[in-house]
Amino acid sequence: MKKQKCIIVFLILSVLVLISGCIKTESKEHEVNVNPEPIDITESVPLDFEMETDYSNIMVKTELSVYPKGTEKIVYTITNNNAGKGFYYFSIPYIEYYDKDEWVRLAYYPPDYYQEIGRWDICGIEGNKEIPYSCNGVFYPQSILNGIEDGTCRLVIFAGNNEIYAEFKFEE
């Protein structure tokens, strides 16, 4: 009898711990994304290209300037216009909406958010120092917590210690 009570108490505690973990995850999804921790751009990497130290010549753009609200994904391209220089970028774009003369950060949690959180990536091509390096990313509009209205938006991309932007519009 004592063994059964111990097992029941253990199971109840296990369920409570699991439930509390789920509640924390759900409440996290209601928060607006905060900027990632900065990365040390001076850290050397064991790759066959030079890393960028001046991030002022990196830009980002989307494929289109206007998207219908039902768009499932938006592909963007980050390009370093300094040929042959690799660069750090944060793996998850953030989104802002232009509302009443100011940019407002929205809560954005794409499908792989919890797997990728806090991940910085490097863009570069080993052995090729002649071309500007570019990489693509994907933004999923349906992963904006409270949806999106018609209007002007911008992706916020973290490249090194800079924020770069790609403006576009959503229209019905």
N, C-alpha and C positions, 0 to 999 in steps of 0.2 A: 504494500500500500504506500509506504514511504517513497519507494522508487518511482511509482506512478505519479505522485505529487511533484517530485523533483522534475520529472520529464515534462509534466504539464506546465510548471512554472518556467522551465527553460524555453519551451515552445512559445509561451506567451511573451516572454522577454525578447525572444528572437523576432517575433512578429512586430513588437513595438519598435525595436531598433530599425527594422526594415521600413516601417511606416514613417518613422522620423526622418530617415534618409530620403525618402521620396518627397516628403514635405519640404525639406531644404532645397532640393533640386527644383521643385515647382516655384518656390519663392524666388530663387535665383533668376528664373526666367522672366520675372517681372521687373528686373533692374535694367536700367539703361547701361549699355556697354561703356566701360571706362577704358581709357587708353592703356595699352599694354605696358609692361615694364620696359624701360629702354634697354637697348642692347649695346654692348661695347663694340663699336665699329672699328676699333683699332686692333682687335684681336686677330692674330694671323690664322689662316686656314690652310690645310694641306692640299690645296688644289692648284692646278696649273693655269692660274690667271691671277691678276692683281686685283685686290679688293678696293672698292671705291672708298675714298676718304672725304670727298666733297659731294654731298647728295643733292646739290642744287640743280643738277641737270637731268633729274629723273622725272618722268611724267607718266600719267595714267590716262587712258581713254576707254570709253565703252564703244561697242560696235555701232550703235545708233545713238542719236541725240534725243529721240522720242520713242517710248515704249507703251504699248497698251497695258492697262492695269492687270490683265490676266497673264502677263508674261511669266513663264515658269523659271527662266534663268537668264541672267545677263552676263555675258562674257566680257571681261575687261583685260586690257593689256598694259603691263608696267614696262617701260622702256628706259634704260640708262643711255642717254645720248653721248656719253663718254665712251668711245669704242674700247673694247677689251677690258672693261672694268666690271667685276662682279659686285653684287650688292645684296644687302640684307633687306628682306621685306617680311612683314607680319602676314601669316597665312590666312587670316580672316579679315575681309573688308568690313568696315563699319558703315552705317548709313545715317545721313542727316537730311532733314526736310526743311525747306525754306518757308517759314511761317512768320508773318508780321515783321518783316525786316530783320529776321535773325535766323541762324541755322540752329535747328533743334535735333539733338542726337536721339535716335530711336532705338528701342530694344530689338536687337537682331540676334537670333539664335538658329543658325542653319543646322541641317541634319547632323553634321560632324562636329558641331561646336565643342562638345565635351571631350572629344578625342583630340582636337587640335588646339584647345585653349593654351595660350602661352607659347605657341610655337613660332619661332622665327625660321625662315628658310633663306637659302642663298640662290640667287639667279646668276648663272654664268655658264660658259661653254669651255671646258678644258681644252687647252691647246689652240684655241682660236682667239687671237688678240686683235683682230682686224675689224670686227663688227660691233655695233652696239648690241648689248644683251637685252633680251625681252623675255617676259614670261606672262602667261595667262592665268587668270583666276575666274571663279564663278561666284556670282551673287544670286541668291534665291529670294526674290521679293516676297514669296508666300511665308517666309520665315521671320518677317517683321511681326513682332508680337501682336500689335493691335491693327494690323493691316496698313494700307497706304491710301492716301487720297490723291486725287489729281493734283499735279503741281510739280514744282522743281525740287529735285533731290540731288544729292551728291554722294558718291562713294568716298569714304575716307580710307586711304591706304597709308600704312605706316612703312616708310622706306628709310632705313637707318634711324636717325633721330628726327626725321622730318615727317610731316603729314602732307600728302599730296591728294588732289581731289579730281574726280571725274564727274562733271555735272550732266544731268539728263532730266527728262521730264516723263511723268506718267500722265497719260490722257486716256479717257474712256473711248 
